Structures are given as structure tokens and as C-alpha cells.
Amino acid sequence: MDRQTQRKSRIFTRREIEALIASGRSIVIVDGRVLKADAWLPYHPGGDKAIRHMIGRDATDEVQRFHSAQTLELAYRYQIGRIEGRWTNFVPPIQGGQFRTQEELDKISEEEYIESYSEQESISTVSSADQSPIFEPADQSASMRKRNTGNIPRSPSDSSISSVDLDDLPTAPKMSVLDARTQQEIDFDKAKYPSLDPDTQDNITRKYRELQKRIEAKGLYRCRYSSYGIELIRYAFFFGSFVYLLRSGWYVTSAVPLACLWHQLAFTVHDAGHMGITHNFHVDTTLAMIIANYVGGLSACWWKYNHNVHHLVTNSPEHDPDIEYIPFFAITHRFFESLTSTYYERVMEYDAFAKFLVRFQNYTYYPIMLFARFNLYRLGWTYILLGQGPKKGPAWWHRYFELVGQVFFWTWYGYGVVYKTVPGGWNRFLFVLISHALTSPLHVQITLSHFAMSTTDMGATESFPQKMLRTTMDVDCPEWLDFFHGGLQFQAIHHLYPRIPRHNLRRTQKLVQDFCNDVGIPYALYGFVDGNKAVIGKLADVGRQAAILAECQRTIAEGDFGMH
């Protein structure tokens, strides 16, 4: 046995891994292998935060679902040993996990150590006011179909969760009321989903991995290039219509097919970003960057950095950038506490401006979505100009390629079309406004899949598939409308198996539904209209709580407790 083989076969204890993490090492467990990812952090094309959220965890499903077999072989080069038996997850340092140094651990007997982490595991599966809550919409449509077992409440408003409300305790201190709300929402989520005990969650994981093998056997990971042939015809039609109308003097009208082109191309960028087209990292990433930057003015690499974190910590108020929209939106009362975002590395201040906007967020949701594309420009520029992506490794050149793409886009669109071709300030204003506003269905679709779903932190023992199905909904639509939704209507399936090409997601749906029936996990499936109603209901409910909390604080500040 050579030295490298000996090194990789070394068995690590939990104490040793905790000590390594306490010393600053980035230790991730994948398929029983102990990986030390320190050297890979600055090279990872998906960003360092995706790795940091997996430190101290068994990330087998997360890592294997996101990477090809070839990439996994490269990752295994960082193996320093193995573990034996079932792994109990730590809370990663980026999420606030605390780790003891080797010196501190040496003072603890093995019995005391086992007892300490057994207690931690128990605490992680028990409702805690320090954990993130679920905040389901107050009015769930009866048309929502769920695959579940047992007699469980249909929504928080149908259960005891509604018995503690901010308006029931108008003079209570802020944190005690919010903590009580959080506690009941966690209890509701625990009643709704399978038990968090290790045996139940291990069974879910085992069947999830068996389903992965069936999906592979059915060829659902193979891209259907004939479907992309149809996509290319659609893209050509929109582009041709844009050019024709622009040259014919229908300047404002030409913005409509351009918006449709951008809307449709976003789905191809999404596929390519997940290596779902050719399954080759360099080819798919280059394709995503060309379409996103050169044609649409957006950064595909920023999207990947953001999107990978979203997939790993879905709907976590502190960690998921896709739900961190303060001051404009709050999808859980947890944002009333001015949480610190680990993604943006700043406090999301629930200030006076946020307090005002959140109270009316169910009314401002669609108007703000009309202008969401402008915010994507800002985020992309920040990522590219500040060099937030990898500076080494296979993606070192992506920043410069995207920078050229931004110059190209603003040359053809900003200068060539808006400034040189469209005459008159009013026409230019309408052209820009319409070409951007009509892409809003994409932004509604993205938020639709998560805004109405759970934001609870169920602890370290929850399996990857249960978390994905608990925090994500699918949208039911006729097959002929799949082109409009672009695969994003199958978000729950996509979160379980992100590398499946979008044209195969509908064929995968029945398999996932059978899996959910088998393990007893509710499968959330809404119609598009009812899904929108659920989101608006959720926003209205949180907005109402914000208004009541503001009144509560005002009453306390004035010292008027109704005792006259």
C-alpha cells in the first residue's frame, strides 16, 4: 500500500474532524470520504460559499447531484481519510456552528463527548425559537394537491399555529411574540413532514438514491437535442420579429419580441449553468456566458455563484440570497429581527423604509417584479467589477470573458439600438421599459416556487430530499405551456435532481410523485393561478404581522397598555 493510499484509508473520528474544523480546515464528508477542501475554495467555479455551507456535513447528495462523475473524481483528490458508520452533521461555521479545539477536546472523556454531540443532535430536531420558521400562507387554495399520508392540518390557519398571533398579544415584548410564533410554526412543520429521527431520514435518503439510479437507467439525464431544435426556431422567430419591427419603424412594438427572446433564452442559460445540455463544464458554461452576457447583459457566473448557494440552503432566511429581498419583501417574520445574511455578509436592516414597504408588499409584488431585471444588472456588475468569482483554476478567465460580453451587450443594445436606432427620448424610454418589464413572468416564476413554502430550519438530521421538497413547490400546467415556464414549473424536481435537462423534467415528475407517496413527504403542486394566490396570501399575512408589530411597538413606546 503506497503512502497516498494509506492516507486516504485513514479512519477519522468525530473528535478529530471537529478539531480540524476548529483549526480552520474545510472538512466535508462525501460518500464516507473525508475531504479537506481548503485548497479548492479559491478555485471552485461555483464559489467558495457553496463549499462553506457543507463544512462538517455529510454532503453526499448535494455534491453528487451537482457534479458529473468526472468532476467527482477530481474532488476525491482532496480525500484525507474516511469515516465509519453514520455521520451526524455539524452546523457549519458559516451558519454559526461552534467547534472545540484539540486542546479543549483532550479535556473531555469519550463518554462525555458522545453524550455532548448526542444532546446536540437531539436539540437540532426539537423546536427551538432560535431556528428559522415556516410561515405558510394564511389562505391556501383547496386546489393545491399534495401527496401525503396521515391526517395533518391543511395550513397553519387550520391548526393551532394560528392560536398565537401578534394581534393576540398587542403589549408583549417584540422577541417573545416572534419566538412564540416561530415555535408554533416549527411544530406545524414537524407535524406535516416525516419524523426527523435518523432511521426515518436514512430511509428517505436510501430511496432517494435508488430513484436516482432509476432516473439514470431511463436516460433522463440525456439532453433531447431535438427539443433544442424547436427552441432555436422559437428564438429565431423572436429575434427576426424584433429586427423586422425595429427596421420598419415600429420602435416601441419591437421591444415585445426582444423581451420574449430574453425571457426564453434565460431557460437555456439555466440549463447550461447546471451542465444540463452537453454535460461538459467548459462547453455549457461558455454557452451560458455567451447567451447571458453578450445577448442579455446579465452575468451567468454571478448567477451560478448565487444559485448554488440557493440550492444548498433553500429558503433559509439567513443564508439563501433568493429570498433576501429586504427592504422590499419579507416572506417570514424572521426578517423583522434584522438578520445577518451570510451570503451578502451584512445585516439586512429592518429599518423604517422596510417597515413601511413590507406592510404593503402583497400590492407591490407585481410592480416590483416588472423592474427586477434592472437589479440583475446591478448584481452582475458588482460580481464582475469587484472580481468576486474565482481568480484561479478552470474558471479564472470567466470574469474577463463576461466583462467583454458586457461591453458587447451595451454596445449593441444601449448604443446601437436604444441610442442610434430608436428616435426620440419618449420612444427610447418606452422601448427600454417594455423590453425589461415583459420579462417579469420569469421573475414571478422564480419566486413563485419558494415564497409560499417553508422557511423552517429543521435541524442537522433532516435529509437533503425532504428539505428540498419542504421548501419548493411545482406548478401544474398543460404540456403545451411548458415552453412558457421553461422547466421552472418543475422546481421541486429540479431541486432534487438539478442536472436533469428541463425537457425531461415532466417525464421525471411521475417518478418523484411515487417517491413522495412511498416515503410520506407532501409533494406541493399548485396551478399557476393558485400558486400566485398562495404567494400573495403569504406576503399579505407577513405584511399584516408587520403592521401589527409596528402598532405593538408604538403602544409600548407610548406606555399605553389599555389600562385606564
Secondary structure, DSSP 8 states (H G I E B T S, - for coil): --HHHHHHH-B--HHHHHHHHHTT--EEEETTEEEE-GGGTTT-TT-HHHHHTTTTSB-HHHHHHHS-HHHHHHHGGGEEEE--S-------GGGT-----HHHHHTS-HHHHHHHHHHHHHHHTS--TTS------SS--TT-B----S---SSGGGSGGGGS-GGG-TTS-HHHHHHHHHHHHHHHHHHHS---SHHHHHHHHHHHHHHHHHHHHTTTTS--HHHHHHHHHHHHHHHHHHHHHHHTT-TTTTHHHHHHHHHHHHHHHHHHHTT-SS--HHHHHHHHHIIIIIIT---HHHHHHHHHHHHHSTT-TTT-GGG--TTT--SSGGGGG--EETTTTEE----HHHHHHHTTHHHHHHHHHTTHHHHHHHHHHHHHHTT-S-SSGGGTTHHHHHHHHHHHHIIIIIIIIIITTS-SHHHHHHHHHHHHHTTHHHHHHHHHHHHTS------TTS-HHHHHHHH--EEE--GGGHHHHTTGGGHHHHHHSTTS-GGGHHHHHHHHHHHHHHHT----EEEHHHHHHHHHHHHHHHHHHHHHHHHHHHHHHHT--S--
